[in-house]
Amino acid sequence: MRDVEEGTALLGEGRWTKPREGTSAARVAAVAVSALATAALIAVVGVSVLSARGVTREPISELGTGRQQAGSFVTATARRSLGPMCTEDDRLMPSVFLIGVEKCGTTSLYDDMTAHIPALRPMHDDEGTPAKEMRYFDTGGRFVNMLKWNKDPTPFREWLTRHADTCAAVASSLANEMSAHGPDDPFDMAASRTPRLHVDGTPAYFNAGVGAKIADAYPRPEQRRRLRFVAAVCDPETRLKSAFTFFKTLYNGWGGDRAGVWERNLYTHYFATYADWLRQTVAALPEASKPGGLFDNPGARMAETLDGDAEDADDADGESVGGLGSEEHAERRRMKNLFNEVVKTRYESVLREYLDAGFSADQFLVLPNSYYFERPADALRDIASHVGVAASDLDVIGDAAHANAGRVDAATRARLVGDVRDGDRDALREHLRPQLEGLRRLHCEEGLKMAAW
């Protein structure tokens, strides 16, 4: 029997049957113990009327009688289903992460996940609007939107008070759903349509150094074990081209007077074409790959640059002014400009950083974006199964639509890609080939979940 405090199966298994109204307090307690014995509450609730460190029944006098008994039992059960994911401020911590990879269809995938996996609950921005990319763990809570960043990092607990729902509200909604079921219609947590798992869909989390930051925010083992990660990957060269054209045109048509300033913060500001960026990056690969080079500890190098960027923030409004700062900072920025996108495409290396931070391989599901676009219903079933819940209404999903397709017309894309030399393309592929092979090793040797491979 699993440790009920860990709640490793919390995300979906088990059935629960509401006690009949008017039953005695003793029967209510007996129902609870019976449910535990059959794993209905162990799998669904995580912490039940038995404590993890010994058998401790709740005082029967607190359960009330009749309708009050049933309501109290349901509310307590719903609350316990959230387990250790509630902060001291009663905020629900995110437990499902769509961590990337950028420019591999994550916007479309997030939209379909939240539309067809009812258990997923979007987080929200400062205005209370549901939001996909929360950007906490890659920016320390500095991110507000693409035109405004906070100068200083925000503590995770404080940040959650602005962007996460209360556990009380989530438990209340879940209890209402549970109350609609009776002895002849047992409640199945896996099939529940109550949004109860906060999802953060930030593809920028698939980057060096982020896994350790997420692990630090979830210090308790029973919290970490509840987390589930999904990563959509795609052909590395296609991803790098898409990223370049996306960021090169990001501020076209919006951002007002600040657009030019913000564009200077993007790596694409320093290169006329993708071919130009690739040529310089390939030339610097041998140096970056040496012992002690950037690839030895890319997370630390990226963090240094992020901290330097924050120091360049304008004190008046918290917006970056795009300055290079010191000569040392300028060199760090240059290396980031060359290699940040390559680091994100080193698929095995990023995932191993997550594993080194204390997560297990089976907490991750990696799926090719081609699989999602060709068979979206199957991909969503795989994701729901990975999380431990059910998907719904998949018969009406049709073909997946790439949310950012057509954002850049073909002529503009060709101009921005430029004339890529065969030698540069081959050098890039040779550098990234071991990363793709490493994904298979993680799957075969360490239990990484991979869909349609």
C-alpha positions as CSV (number, residue, x, y, z in Angstrom):
1,M,0.0,0.0,0.0
2,R,1.3,3.4,-0.9
3,D,2.2,6.0,1.7
4,V,-1.0,8.0,1.9
5,E,0.8,11.2,2.7
6,E,2.8,11.1,-0.5
7,G,-0.3,10.9,-2.7
8,T,1.6,9.7,-5.7
9,A,-1.7,8.5,-7.3
10,L,-3.6,11.6,-6.4
11,L,-4.0,12.8,-9.9
12,G,-6.8,10.5,-10.9
13,E,-7.3,7.0,-9.7
14,G,-10.2,5.6,-7.6
15,R,-13.9,5.9,-6.9
16,W,-15.7,7.4,-4.0
17,T,-19.3,6.9,-2.9
18,K,-21.1,9.5,-0.9
19,P,-22.7,8.1,2.3
20,R,-26.4,8.1,2.4
21,E,-28.1,10.9,4.1
22,G,-29.3,10.1,7.6
23,T,-26.8,7.4,8.3
24,S,-25.3,7.3,11.7
25,A,-22.0,8.9,12.6
26,A,-20.5,5.4,13.2
27,R,-21.5,4.4,9.7
28,V,-19.9,7.5,8.3
29,A,-16.7,6.6,10.0
30,A,-17.0,3.0,8.8
31,V,-17.5,4.1,5.2
32,A,-14.3,6.2,5.5
33,V,-12.3,3.3,6.8
34,S,-13.8,0.9,4.2
35,A,-12.9,3.4,1.4
36,L,-9.4,3.5,2.7
37,A,-9.1,-0.3,2.7
38,T,-10.2,-0.5,-0.9
39,A,-7.8,2.4,-1.9
40,A,-10.7,4.6,-2.9
41,L,-9.5,7.4,-0.7
42,I,-5.9,6.6,-0.7
43,A,-5.6,6.9,-4.5
44,V,-8.0,9.8,-4.8
45,V,-7.4,11.8,-1.7
46,G,-3.8,11.3,-0.7
47,V,-4.4,12.0,3.0
48,S,-7.5,10.4,4.6
49,V,-8.9,9.7,8.0
50,L,-5.8,7.6,8.6
51,S,-2.6,9.6,9.1
52,A,0.6,8.6,7.4
53,R,2.4,8.1,10.6
54,G,-0.3,6.0,12.4
55,V,-3.9,5.2,12.6
56,T,-5.7,8.3,13.9
57,R,-9.5,8.4,13.3
58,E,-11.2,11.7,13.2
59,P,-13.4,12.5,16.2
60,I,-16.9,11.2,15.3
61,S,-18.4,14.1,17.1
62,E,-17.1,16.4,14.4
63,L,-18.9,14.7,11.6
64,G,-22.3,15.7,12.6
65,T,-25.5,13.9,11.7
66,G,-27.7,13.4,8.6
67,R,-27.3,15.8,5.8
68,Q,-24.6,17.7,7.8
69,Q,-22.6,14.5,8.1
70,A,-22.7,13.9,4.4
71,G,-21.8,17.5,3.5
72,S,-19.0,17.6,6.0
73,F,-17.5,14.3,4.8
74,V,-17.7,15.4,1.2
75,T,-16.1,18.7,1.9
76,A,-13.3,17.2,3.9
77,T,-12.7,14.6,1.2
78,A,-12.6,17.2,-1.5
79,R,-10.2,19.3,0.5
80,R,-7.9,16.4,1.1
81,S,-7.8,15.5,-2.6
82,L,-5.6,18.7,-3.0
83,G,-3.2,17.3,-0.5
84,P,0.2,19.0,0.0
85,M,-0.4,21.3,-3.1
86,C,-2.0,24.0,-0.9
87,T,0.3,26.7,0.5
88,E,0.0,28.2,4.0
89,D,-1.9,31.1,2.2
90,D,-4.4,28.5,0.9
91,R,-3.2,28.9,-2.7
92,L,-3.2,25.9,-5.1
93,M,0.3,25.3,-6.5
94,P,0.7,24.3,-10.1
95,S,1.1,20.6,-10.5
96,V,1.0,20.1,-14.3
97,F,3.7,21.8,-16.5
98,L,3.8,22.1,-20.3
99,I,7.5,22.9,-20.3
100,G,8.1,23.2,-24.0
101,V,9.7,23.2,-26.4
102,E,9.3,26.7,-27.7
103,K,8.2,26.9,-31.3
104,C,7.1,23.2,-31.3
105,G,3.3,23.9,-31.2
106,T,2.9,24.5,-27.5
107,T,0.3,27.3,-27.8
108,S,-2.0,25.0,-29.8
109,L,-1.3,22.1,-27.5
110,Y,-2.0,24.1,-24.4
111,D,-5.3,25.4,-25.8
112,D,-6.4,21.8,-26.6
113,M,-5.2,20.5,-23.2
114,T,-7.2,23.0,-21.3
115,A,-10.2,22.6,-23.6
116,H,-10.3,18.7,-23.5
117,I,-8.8,17.7,-20.2
118,P,-11.4,19.0,-17.7
119,A,-9.2,18.5,-14.6
120,L,-6.7,21.2,-15.8
121,R,-7.2,24.6,-14.3
122,P,-5.5,27.6,-16.0
123,M,-3.6,30.1,-13.8
124,H,-4.2,33.8,-14.4
125,D,-2.3,37.0,-15.0
126,D,-2.3,40.2,-12.9
127,E,-5.7,41.1,-14.3
128,G,-7.3,37.8,-13.4
129,T,-7.5,36.6,-17.0
130,P,-6.6,32.9,-17.6
131,A,-3.0,32.8,-19.0
132,K,-0.8,30.2,-20.6
133,E,2.7,31.3,-20.0
134,M,3.3,32.2,-16.3
135,R,7.1,32.6,-16.8
136,Y,7.8,32.4,-13.0
137,F,10.6,29.8,-13.0
138,D,12.7,31.2,-15.9
139,T,12.5,34.8,-14.6
140,G,12.0,34.6,-10.9
141,G,8.6,36.2,-11.1
142,R,9.9,39.2,-13.0
143,F,7.7,38.6,-16.0
144,V,4.5,40.6,-16.3
145,N,4.1,40.6,-20.0
146,M,6.3,41.1,-23.1
147,L,6.4,44.8,-22.6
148,K,6.9,44.9,-18.8
149,W,9.1,43.0,-16.4
150,N,9.5,43.6,-12.7
151,K,13.0,44.6,-11.7
152,D,13.2,42.3,-8.7
153,P,12.4,38.6,-8.3
154,T,9.1,37.8,-6.5
155,P,9.0,35.1,-3.8
156,F,7.0,32.1,-5.1
157,R,4.5,32.1,-2.2
158,E,3.8,35.8,-2.8
159,W,3.5,35.3,-6.5
160,L,1.0,32.6,-6.1
161,T,-1.4,34.9,-4.2
162,R,-1.7,36.9,-7.5
163,H,-1.8,34.1,-10.0
164,A,-3.3,31.0,-8.4
165,D,-6.8,30.2,-7.1
166,T,-7.5,29.3,-3.5
167,C,-7.7,25.7,-2.4
168,A,-11.0,26.5,-0.7
169,A,-12.6,27.6,-4.0
170,V,-11.3,24.5,-5.8
171,A,-12.4,22.1,-3.0
172,S,-15.8,23.7,-2.9
173,S,-16.3,23.1,-6.6
174,L,-15.1,19.6,-6.3
175,A,-17.4,18.9,-3.3
176,N,-20.4,20.1,-5.3
177,E,-19.6,17.6,-8.0
178,M,-19.0,14.8,-5.6
179,S,-22.4,15.6,-3.8
180,A,-24.2,14.9,-7.1
181,H,-23.2,11.2,-6.9
182,G,-24.7,8.5,-4.6
183,P,-24.4,4.8,-3.9
184,D,-25.8,3.8,-7.2
185,D,-23.5,6.3,-9.1
186,P,-20.1,6.3,-7.5
187,F,-17.9,9.3,-8.0
188,D,-14.8,8.6,-10.1
189,M,-12.0,11.2,-9.5
190,A,-10.3,10.3,-12.8
191,A,-13.5,11.2,-14.7
192,S,-14.1,14.4,-12.7
193,R,-14.9,17.5,-14.7
194,T,-13.9,19.9,-11.9
195,P,-10.8,21.9,-12.8
196,R,-8.5,21.1,-9.9
197,L,-5.0,20.9,-11.2
198,H,-3.3,24.2,-11.9
199,V,-1.4,24.0,-15.2
200,D,1.5,26.3,-16.2
201,G,2.2,26.2,-20.0
202,T,5.5,28.0,-20.2
203,P,7.7,26.5,-23.0
204,A,10.6,28.7,-21.8
205,Y,10.9,26.2,-18.9
206,F,12.6,23.8,-21.3
207,N,16.0,25.5,-20.8
208,A,19.1,25.0,-18.7
209,G,18.8,25.7,-15.0
210,V,15.0,25.8,-14.8
211,G,14.5,22.3,-13.4
212,A,16.4,23.1,-10.2
213,K,14.3,26.2,-9.7
214,I,11.1,24.3,-9.9
215,A,12.4,21.6,-7.5
216,D,13.4,24.3,-5.0
217,A,9.9,25.7,-5.0
218,Y,8.5,22.3,-4.1
219,P,10.7,21.3,-1.1
220,R,8.6,18.5,0.2
221,P,9.0,15.1,-1.5
222,E,5.3,14.5,-1.6
223,Q,4.9,17.8,-3.5
224,R,7.5,17.0,-6.1
225,R,6.1,13.5,-6.7
226,R,2.8,15.0,-7.7
227,L,4.2,17.1,-10.5
228,R,3.7,16.0,-14.1
229,F,5.6,17.5,-17.1
230,V,4.8,17.4,-20.8
231,A,7.2,18.4,-23.5
232,A,6.5,18.6,-27.2
233,V,9.6,18.3,-29.3
234,C,10.2,18.9,-33.0
235,D,13.0,18.7,-35.6
236,P,15.8,20.8,-34.2
237,E,16.7,22.7,-37.4
238,T,13.0,23.5,-38.0
239,R,12.6,24.7,-34.5
240,L,15.6,27.0,-34.7
241,K,14.5,28.5,-37.9
242,S,11.0,29.1,-36.5
243,A,12.4,30.6,-33.4
244,F,14.5,33.1,-35.3
245,T,11.7,34.3,-37.6
246,F,9.3,34.5,-34.7
247,F,11.5,36.7,-32.5
248,K,12.8,38.7,-35.4
249,T,9.2,39.8,-36.1
250,L,7.9,39.7,-32.5
251,Y,7.5,43.5,-32.1
252,N,6.4,44.2,-35.6
253,G,3.1,46.2,-35.4
254,W,2.9,46.4,-31.6
255,G,4.8,47.7,-28.6
256,G,4.5,51.4,-29.7
257,D,7.5,53.6,-29.0
258,R,9.1,50.9,-26.8
259,A,9.2,48.3,-29.5
260,G,12.6,49.3,-30.7
261,V,14.0,49.2,-27.2
262,W,12.6,45.8,-26.4
263,E,13.7,44.4,-29.7
264,R,17.3,45.0,-28.7
265,N,16.8,42.5,-25.8
266,L,16.2,39.7,-28.3
267,Y,19.1,37.7,-29.7
268,T,17.7,38.3,-33.2
269,H,18.6,42.0,-33.0
270,Y,22.3,41.1,-33.6
271,F,21.8,39.0,-36.7
272,A,20.3,40.0,-40.1
273,T,19.3,36.4,-41.0
274,Y,19.1,32.9,-39.5
275,A,22.0,32.0,-41.8
276,D,24.1,34.7,-40.3
277,W,23.3,33.5,-36.7
278,L,23.9,29.9,-37.6
279,R,27.3,30.7,-39.2
280,Q,28.6,32.5,-36.1
281,T,27.1,29.9,-33.8
282,V,28.7,27.0,-35.6
283,A,32.0,28.8,-35.6
284,A,31.8,29.2,-31.8
285,L,30.7,25.6,-31.1
286,P,34.2,24.1,-30.5
287,E,35.0,26.7,-27.8
288,A,31.6,26.3,-26.1
289,S,32.0,22.5,-26.1
290,K,35.4,22.5,-24.4
291,P,35.7,21.5,-20.7
292,G,34.7,24.6,-18.7
293,G,32.9,26.0,-21.8
294,L,29.3,27.2,-21.9
295,F,27.8,23.7,-22.3
296,D,29.5,22.6,-19.1
297,N,27.0,24.7,-17.1
298,P,24.7,26.6,-19.4
299,G,22.2,27.2,-16.6
300,A,24.6,29.3,-14.6
301,R,25.7,31.2,-17.7
302,M,22.1,32.0,-18.6
303,A,21.3,33.0,-15.0
304,E,24.3,35.4,-15.0
305,T,23.0,37.1,-18.1
306,L,19.4,37.3,-16.7
307,D,20.7,39.0,-13.5
308,G,22.7,41.4,-15.6
309,D,19.6,42.2,-17.7
310,A,17.6,42.9,-14.6
311,E,20.3,45.3,-13.4
312,D,19.8,47.2,-16.6
313,A,16.1,47.7,-15.8
314,D,14.7,51.2,-15.7
315,D,14.0,52.2,-12.1
316,A,11.0,54.3,-13.1
317,D,8.8,51.7,-14.8
318,G,10.6,48.4,-14.5
319,E,11.1,48.1,-18.2
320,S,14.4,47.0,-19.7
321,V,16.3,49.6,-21.5
322,G,18.3,47.1,-23.5
323,G,21.8,48.4,-22.5
324,L,24.7,46.1,-22.7
325,G,26.3,47.3,-19.5
326,S,29.9,46.3,-18.7
327,E,32.3,44.6,-21.1
328,E,31.9,41.4,-19.1
329,H,28.1,41.6,-19.3
330,A,28.4,42.3,-23.1
331,E,30.4,39.1,-23.5
332,R,27.8,37.1,-21.5
333,R,25.1,38.5,-23.7
334,R,27.0,37.7,-26.8
335,M,27.3,34.0,-25.7
336,K,23.6,33.9,-24.8
337,N,22.7,35.4,-28.2
338,L,24.6,32.6,-29.9
339,F,23.7,29.6,-27.8
340,N,20.5,30.2,-25.9
341,E,18.4,28.6,-28.6
342,V,20.8,25.8,-29.1
343,V,20.7,25.0,-25.4
344,K,16.9,24.7,-25.6
345,T,17.3,22.2,-28.5
346,R,19.7,20.0,-26.5
347,Y,16.8,17.9,-25.5
348,E,18.6,15.2,-23.5
349,S,20.7,17.7,-21.6
350,V,17.7,19.8,-20.4
351,L,15.8,16.7,-19.3
352,R,18.8,15.3,-17.4
353,E,19.0,18.6,-15.5
354,Y,15.4,18.0,-14.4
355,L,16.3,14.5,-13.3
356,D,19.4,15.7,-11.5
357,A,17.2,18.2,-9.6
358,G,15.3,15.3,-8.1
359,F,12.5,14.5,-10.5
360,S,12.0,11.0,-11.9
361,A,11.9,10.1,-15.5
362,D,8.4,8.8,-15.4
363,Q,7.1,12.2,-14.4
364,F,7.8,13.4,-18.0
365,L,6.0,12.7,-21.2
366,V,7.8,13.7,-24.4
367,L,5.9,13.6,-27.7
368,P,6.8,14.7,-31.2
369,N,4.7,17.7,-32.3
370,S,4.1,15.9,-35.6
371,Y,2.2,13.2,-33.6
372,Y,0.1,15.9,-32.0
373,F,-0.7,17.7,-35.2
374,E,-1.5,14.5,-37.1
375,R,-3.4,12.7,-34.3
376,P,-4.4,15.3,-31.7
377,A,-7.1,13.2,-30.0
378,D,-4.6,10.4,-29.4
379,A,-2.0,12.8,-28.1
380,L,-4.4,14.3,-25.7
381,R,-5.4,10.9,-24.4
382,D,-1.7,10.2,-23.8
383,I,-1.3,13.4,-21.9
384,A,-4.5,12.8,-19.8
385,S,-3.3,9.3,-19.0
386,H,0.1,10.7,-18.0
387,V,-1.5,13.1,-15.6
388,G,-3.9,10.5,-14.3
389,V,-7.2,12.0,-15.4
390,A,-9.6,11.7,-18.3
391,A,-9.9,13.6,-21.6
392,S,-13.3,14.6,-23.0
393,D,-15.1,15.6,-26.2
394,L,-12.2,14.3,-28.4
395,D,-14.6,13.3,-31.1
396,V,-15.1,17.0,-32.0
397,I,-11.5,18.0,-31.9
398,G,-10.8,17.5,-35.6
399,D,-7.3,18.5,-36.8
400,A,-5.0,20.4,-34.6
401,A,-4.4,24.0,-35.7
402,H,-1.0,25.5,-35.3
403,A,-1.8,28.7,-33.4
404,N,1.1,30.7,-34.9
405,A,1.0,29.3,-38.4
406,G,0.9,32.0,-41.0
407,R,2.1,34.7,-38.6
408,V,5.1,35.3,-41.0
409,D,4.4,35.1,-44.7
410,A,6.5,32.8,-46.9
411,A,8.4,35.6,-48.6
412,T,9.3,37.3,-45.3
413,R,10.3,33.9,-43.8
414,A,12.6,33.1,-46.8
415,R,14.3,36.5,-46.5
416,L,14.8,36.2,-42.7
417,V,16.2,32.6,-43.1
418,G,18.7,33.6,-45.7
419,D,21.1,31.4,-47.6
420,V,22.1,28.7,-45.2
421,R,25.4,27.0,-46.0
422,D,25.3,23.2,-46.2
423,G,28.4,22.9,-44.0
424,D,26.8,25.0,-41.2
425,R,23.6,22.9,-41.4
426,D,25.6,19.7,-41.2
427,A,27.7,21.0,-38.2
428,L,24.5,21.8,-36.3
429,R,23.0,18.5,-37.0
430,E,26.1,16.7,-35.9
431,H,26.2,18.7,-32.7
432,L,22.5,17.9,-31.9
433,R,22.4,14.3,-33.1
434,P,23.6,12.8,-29.7
435,Q,20.8,14.7,-28.0
436,L,18.1,12.9,-30.0
437,E,19.8,9.6,-29.3
438,G,19.9,10.5,-25.6
439,L,16.2,10.8,-25.5
440,R,15.9,7.2,-26.5
441,R,18.3,6.2,-23.8
442,L,16.3,8.1,-21.2
443,H,13.2,6.2,-22.4
444,C,14.8,2.7,-22.6
445,E,17.0,2.9,-19.6
446,E,15.4,5.3,-17.1
447,G,11.7,5.2,-17.8
448,L,11.1,8.5,-19.6
449,K,7.6,8.3,-21.2
450,M,7.7,8.9,-25.0
451,A,4.6,9.0,-27.2
452,A,4.5,7.7,-30.7
453,W,8.3,7.1,-31.0
